[in-house]
């Protein structure tokens, strides 16, 4: 159910994720939501965000880079795979929560997820000998650029926005 909620949020945003749809996708009986998630939909959303954060940390940790450019392309490839595998229907579940959340606790959880992703990317940059302060800065900017690129890629049904971000981040500036 957590994975179904995560995917629904990535596809439809927070407002498009209902417990009814989660049950339809999983085939779980109606009472199982409140059995496993006593606080109902909000707890399911929280668990979906935790799953999203753990999944992204795992994906970033798996990047095998030998240069800063390979960190960039490795991260953007995660998003390319998501977009292409979903037929451009899925994006970032954390962004999906942010655009629909009015609850400060959910927004705080989303901020923590982005911080975790940024920290994981900064660690990847440090592994390829980018200095500490620059690694954190690059990681934050890459996430900001990638989030925008994912939104536009979904609208255009093209990975071209990701290519443009990669080009900007990997091409030496004159």
Secondary structure as UniProt FT lines:
FT   HELIX           2..12
FT   HELIX           14..16
FT   HELIX           19..26
FT   TURN            30..31
FT   HELIX           32..36
FT   TURN            38..40
FT   HELIX           41..61
FT   HELIX           68..85
FT   TURN            86..88
FT   HELIX           93..100
FT   HELIX           104..127
FT   TURN            128..129
FT   HELIX           132..156
FT   HELIX           160..170
//
